[in-house]
Amino acid sequence: MAESDSAQPERLAIGVIVAPHGTRGEVRMQIWTHFPEHLSDIHEVYLGDEQQPRRLRRIGASRGHATLSLQGVTDRETAEDLRGTVVRIDREQAAPLEEGEFYQFELIGLKVETESGEPLGTVAEIIETGANDVYVIRDAEGKETLVPALKDVVPVIDLEAGKMIVRPLDYWG
């Protein structure tokens, strides 16, 4: 899920530990990242709010889950204690994005206006639908407008200016 404040996090969540795996301290992680193929390039992770990274000794991923072997986790009991712990990486380790792609946390909080300059609110949430994401735009009164994340509908995303410009669809009325 996307971060709710506008400050850019220094660490990005890539998954959550859901169970121990075996008896030697390995853990199963539910993958949250949209780039699971990038997991093999990661060598350090942060568990929960730990300030020091842990070396990732081995990782294997398949079907939405990964098996991790982590520095300092050598038995099943220690692995069990990590259940529910969010796994994070330094932002610099994140998969590079293509031109015009953004991390969700970068979009949350952007001011949204129409091409004619009419303010609609701010990006409050992003719904992942499978076909395309949908931006939930919320105004000061709490009214929500759903905007499909399509280039024809959202022609401008300007992170430096902190705004998104949308082209209203006919049914927005």
Residue pairs with C-beta under 8 A, 6 or more apart in sequence:
1 104
2 104
2 105
2 107
2 108
2 125
2 126
3 9
3 104
3 105
3 108
4 108
4 109
5 108
5 109
6 108
6 109
6 162
8 91
8 105
8 106
9 91
9 105
10 90
10 91
11 46
11 88
11 89
11 90
11 91
12 33
12 88
12 89
12 91
12 94
12 103
12 105
13 32
13 86
13 87
13 88
14 29
14 31
14 32
14 33
14 39
14 42
14 45
14 87
14 88
14 89
15 29
15 30
15 31
15 32
15 33
15 66
15 86
15 87
16 29
16 30
16 32
16 84
16 85
16 86
16 87
17 27
17 28
17 29
17 47
17 68
17 82
17 83
17 84
17 85
17 87
18 28
18 29
18 30
18 65
18 83
18 84
19 27
19 28
19 83
20 26
20 27
20 28
20 76
20 79
20 80
20 82
20 83
21 27
21 28
21 67
21 79
22 76
23 75
23 76
24 69
24 74
24 75
24 76
25 69
25 70
25 73
25 74
25 75
25 76
25 78
25 79
26 58
26 67
26 68
26 69
26 73
26 79
27 67
27 68
27 70
27 73
27 79
27 82
28 65
28 66
28 67
28 68
29 65
29 66
29 67
29 68
29 87
30 64
30 65
31 39
31 61
31 64
31 65
31 66
33 39
33 95
35 94
35 95
36 61
36 64
36 66
38 94
38 95
39 59
39 61
39 66
40 59
40 61
41 93
42 56
42 59
42 89
42 93
43 55
43 56
44 53
44 54
44 55
44 56
44 89
44 90
44 93
45 53
45 54
45 56
45 68
45 70
45 87
45 88
45 89
46 52
46 53
46 54
46 87
46 88
46 89
46 90
47 54
47 70
47 82
47 85
47 86
47 87
47 88
48 85
48 86
53 90
54 70
54 71
54 72
54 73
55 70
55 71
56 68
56 69
56 70
56 71
57 69
57 70
57 71
58 67
58 68
58 69
59 66
59 67
59 68
59 69
60 66
60 67
61 67
68 87
72 78
73 79
73 82
94 103
97 103
100 151
100 157
102 157
102 159
104 126
106 159
107 123
107 126
107 135
107 157
107 164
108 123
108 124
108 125
108 126
109 122
109 123
109 162
110 122
110 123
110 157
110 159
110 162
110 163
110 164
111 119
111 121
111 122
111 162
111 163
111 164
112 119
112 120
112 121
112 122
112 123
112 135
112 137
112 147
112 163
112 164
112 165
112 166
113 119
113 120
113 163
113 164
113 165
113 166
114 120
114 165
114 166
114 167
114 168
115 155
115 165
115 166
115 167
115 168
119 139
120 137
120 139
120 145
120 166
121 137
121 138
121 139
121 140
121 143
121 145
122 137
122 138
123 135
123 136
123 137
123 164
124 136
124 137
124 138
124 144
125 135
125 136
125 138
126 133
126 134
126 135
126 136
126 149
127 133
127 134
127 136
127 146
132 148
132 149
132 150
133 148
133 149
134 146
134 147
134 148
134 149
135 146
135 147
135 148
135 149
135 154
135 164
136 144
136 145
136 146
137 144
137 145
137 146
137 147
137 166
138 144
138 145
139 145
145 172
147 153
147 154
147 166
148 154
152 167
153 166
153 167
153 169
154 164
154 165
154 166
154 167
155 165
155 166
155 167
156 163
156 164
156 165
157 164
158 164
158 165
